Amino acid sequence: MAMETCLTVQHSDCEPTDQLEQIRQLVENRTSGRIRGLCVSVEGPRLVISGQTSTYYSKQLATHAALDLALQLVIQNDVVVSA
């Protein structure tokens, strides 16, 4: 089963795409791929993580993984927790 992932940047002065890819990979690794439809995007000063997972623990892991690399961005975790 292929994992759907996306990376987007809303403004040209935001983090470069390779930085977003590093963050996405770290989130995916730390959560052991448990976030379906993982999307990491930059919207102004915010790094937005979205997708769906079955546990709040995975959502928390995603936030902490992003914090390790997104030094000057506010983290917005929009991951939905559902069965």
C-alpha positions, 0 to 999 in steps of 0.5 A: 500500500503506497503512502500518500504524502504532500509538501506545499509552500504558500509563500516564496520566503518560506522554508525550502522544499528540501527542508519540508521533505526532511521534516516529512521524512522525520515525521514519517519515521518517528510515527512509523508511518502511522499517519495516513495521507501525511501532508507537511506544508508551510503557510506563512509563519506556520508549519502545518502537519495534516493527515489521519491516525488512530492514536493521539500518541502518533499525533504527539510524535508528529509534533515533536518530530517537526519541532526538531527541524522547524526552528523558526516556524510555529507548528500547527498539528491538524492531524485527525485522530479517528479509528 
